[in-house]
């Protein structure tokens, strides 16, 4: 059980960590339609000529909240090791993320993440707990993880690009009419997609629905570390006045191949939440080996 919980916890961190090198958000190459494209837009005009203009439409479409709560199921595969579990999520924006993980209807772990700390407990066959911070996690994962990454990817949002919006190259795919924002130019992106060009440095691209401007797929390719991160967002539903993906698929290709297939049962926003977390005195502290 410890191995399962450790893998579960590491996956949640590792999946988000892979998207946080250089820019603050790294996005996709896998192309998926989430709306029926009207034949009237078959020419796929570029209505947004700059990365900043397109980024603004993307930011305006994001799920915005003060509080959020949700429940999802996850089918997790780490190489040939497979697990299924359920997760309850509570979040206070830019402050705290709380996760309760259960397997076969039994509480298995509880996680509390803030801007500067990461804690979790597990209390099935063995009573264990972990207390650390992002610097320790990043050292363990060889990554650059922060709270904003976790919060953004839990709800299909984009993490802040800070002042990098002008460096993103906008484009529009002629086949799907999806917009994209990328750190590489359109001609290189097309060649990489076609397999006729190999990237020489790490890059990231995100594809946006042409009607809603929601992120539908994303990819980050860390050439130096030989690892790739893909995410696909589907089944968008109304949450208050916003749209949110209820199907999320994360795929990591690295030293271990990891796939997490996530299905949300519900997402609610702006209902005040509590974040109960206690480490019993009888629990033994976990020291992960670096």
C-alpha positions, 0 to 999 in steps of 0.5 A: 500500500505504501508503494501505491500511495507513494506512486499516486502522490508522486504522479500528482506532483510529477505530472504537474512538475513536467509542465513547469520548466522555463515558461510557466505553462507547457502545452500540446501537440495532440489535436482534438476537436471539442466543438463542431467546426462550422463550415463557414470558418473553413479558411480558419482566419487568424483573428488574433495576430499576437500571442498576447491577444490570443492569450487574453482570450484564453485567460478570459475563458478560464475557470475562475473561483475563490473556492472550488470542490470536486470529485474524480476517479483516476485510472493510473498506470505506471509502466505495467503497475495499474491502480484505480482510486477516487479523489475528493478535491477542495481548493481555496484559490492561490492558498491551499489544495486539499486532497482525500484519496480513497481506494475501494471505498476506504480512505487511503491518504490525505494531502494538504498543499500550500504555497510553501509546504506539501504534507500527506498522511496515510493510515491503512495497513501502516500509519505514515506521514510526510512533511516537506516543501517544494524545494525537496519535492523538486530535488526528488523529481528533478523538476521545477514545481510550484503551487500554481502548476497544481492548481491550474492543471487540476481544473484545466487552466493555464498557469501564468506566463508572467511576462512571456506572452510576447514570446509565444507564437500564435497560429491556427491549424487549417484542418481543425481550425484550432488556435495554438500558442507555442514557443516555436514557430508554426513551420517548425511545429508543423515539421515536428508534428509530421516527424520531419524535424527533431526539436533541438531544445525544449518546447511547449505548445497549447491548442485552444478550442476555436469557439471557447478558447479553452485549452484542449490539449497540451504538450511539453517536450524536455529534449535534454531530459528526454521526457515528454508530457501530454495532456488532453481535456475533453467533455467540457461542461458548464460550471457556474458561468464557466466551462470546465473539462470533466475528462483529463488524460495525462501521459508522461514518457520518461524513465517510467511511462505514466498514464493517468485517466481522470474523470470528474463526477462533479465540480462546484465553485464558490462554496466556502470549504474547510480543509481538515488535516491532522497528523496523529501522534502515533504516525511515523514520518516518511523519509523518501530517499533522494 
